[in-house]
Amino acid sequence: MRKTIATVTLTGLALALAACGGQDTASTSTPGPGDSAPASAAGAKTLEGVTVEVAAKWTGQEQENFQQVLKAFEAKTGAKVTYASTGEDTGAYLGPRIQGGSPPDIAILPQPGLVQQYAKEKALKPLSAEVQKQIDDNYTPYWKELGSADGQAYGVLVKAAHKSLVWYRDQAFQDAGAQPPATWDDLVKTAQTVADSGTAPFALCGASGWTLTDLFENVYLSTAGPENYTKLSKHEIPWTDASVTTALEKIVQIVGKKEFLLGGPSGALQTDFPTCATQVYGQDKAAMVIEADFVATSAEQSGAKLGEEAKYFPFPKAGDTEPVVLGGDIAVALKDSKGAMALLEFLASKEGGEIWAKLPGYLSPNRNVSPDNYPAELTKKLAQTIISAGESVRYDMSDLAPSAFGGTEGKGEWKLLQDLVRNPSDIKSIQNKLEDEAKKAWK
């Protein structure tokens, strides 16, 4: 469900951000062959007569923008690239094609778990030395590890979604005399100030359990640090660990106060995404919603203008680390062909990322893609936070977990974090249950 929302809303977000960025149309024009030098293996028209098929979930404007990137690759290499849409269930599309011996040359996967799955099935082709050099030059080591299985690199993270944001309604802050907070303690104080003004501080999307995992991940990354985040994501430390206790205690400072949640805990647990965003912007019932960049689309659909009534601040530091949690899409090769590796090299390069960044609907995890390439001021800022976070950036933890634990409605982490909202005094019991479920999922 989270994947459907992200796919539908991210394009709308980027179009909205571009619209409010005050840029002229030249900043989003289709790149021509001379606009940027490609990666080395794609630097000359050495692929005349070669056809490369790429399969991804994107449709509509998101697909059109990606195809502009593919056209730039074609112009530079002479290759012909065809695009196939997998639909939302990428695995259901790819499975029969892999089993039938006719996979696309490249597939763009919506979660790292599929990299591990297909690697075990020996369906993936190891990245060439040229592609790996682009990754080493342009990405932090964490992203290379994310696209690897058993020490072998298979994937390139080519597109990101920013999940470390708190969106707020400017008028509600003005009415309360509140300012955007920089730390978790300041957030709690700001929430109290807003509550005292007569407005509910938060519309919590508690019926959509994935939003609670996003909240936990940001707090945990900030309080426990990147190394522990990685360990917990692999269940190398237990959910009963003291670091988890600390994060849950921080969360309870928000969800444990009825006046902080629109409708109290019961109302929060009956509110899904994007209804919570509508409660902030369309209905003016609450001041803040904690969620990713795609909140912007719901805000605009509710009539709020981005950068004026609909604003955001970075997820406040709850510990020593400024949290930056990303979702994203990983490109892998299913055929060991010269065209497939050349395209992966291009997508992993600074040049390829810059071409894509000039179009709406895109955030790059490539640290060498300058924020100046983005067509709107807000996307420039989001891109800069990714770069500034450096090696502390982490991928959505629940998407790294087995789906029975991290991605199933009414089960595992989704349900147990909902139980925490329902009974915030029961942290120890929640941790024990989380650990029990994790043990089952990681068998």
Buried (B, 14 or more C-beta within 10 A) or exposed (E): EBBEBBBBBBBBBBBBBBBBBEBEEEBBEBBEEEBBEBBBBBBEEBBEEBEBBBBBBBBEBBBBBBBBBBBBBBBBBBBBBEBEBBEBEBBEBBBEBBEEEEBBBBBBBBBBBBBBBBBEEEBBBBBBEBBBBBBEBBBBEBBBBBBBBEEEBBBBBBBBBBBBBBBBBBBBBEBBEBEBBEEBBBBBEBBBBBBEBEBBBBBBBBBBBBBBBBBBBBBBBBBBBBEBBBBBBEBEBBBBBEBBBBBBBBBBBBBBBBEBBBBBBEBBBEBBBBBBBBBBBBEBBBBBBBBBBBBBBBBBBBEBBBBEBBBBBBBBBBBEBBBBBBBBBBBBBBBEBBBBBBBBBBBBBBBBBBBBBBBBBBBBBBBBBBBEBBBBBBBBBBBBBBBBBEEBBBBBBBBBBBBBBBBBEEBBBBBBBBBBBBEBEBBEEBBBBBBEBBEEBEE
